[in-house]
Amino acid sequence: MIGPEQKITRAEALKTHTIWAAYLQFSEKQKGSIEPGKLADLVAINRDYLTCPEDQIKDSQPWMTILGGKIVFQAR
């Protein structure tokens, strides 16, 4: 059974969907973090995921999506 002692930090959770996922795909030099020369594919959300109250994380909404360096979605 999974209990509170198995909980990961928010930073670790974010890395599982970004740089660590890119590493598992052998593509960490092209994606997984925001750096010059890497793909500019990202989603910006409407709150600071790392500092907002934990019960507000589930209410996060996309604010902007960027693919290949171009904005493909922007909330109004």
Residue, then its C-alpha position, 0 to 999 in steps of 0.5 A: m500500500i502506498g502511504p505518505e512516506q512515499k510522497i514525492t515533492r512537487a519539484e520531483a513530480l514536475k521533473t517526472h514529466t519534463i527532464w526525467a521523461a526526456y532522459l528516458q527517451f534519450s532526448e534530454k539534449q532536445k527537450g525536457s527543459i527550457e534552454p537555448g537550442k532546445l525545442a520550445d514546447l511547453v504549457a504555462i499554467n495559471r498559478d505557481y505550481l511549486t508554491c500554491p496551496e496543495d488543494q489548488i493544484k487540481d484547479s490549475q488551468p492552461w494559460m498558454t501552450i507553445l509548440g516549436g516556439k510558436i504560441v498555439f493556445q492562449a487563454r483570454 
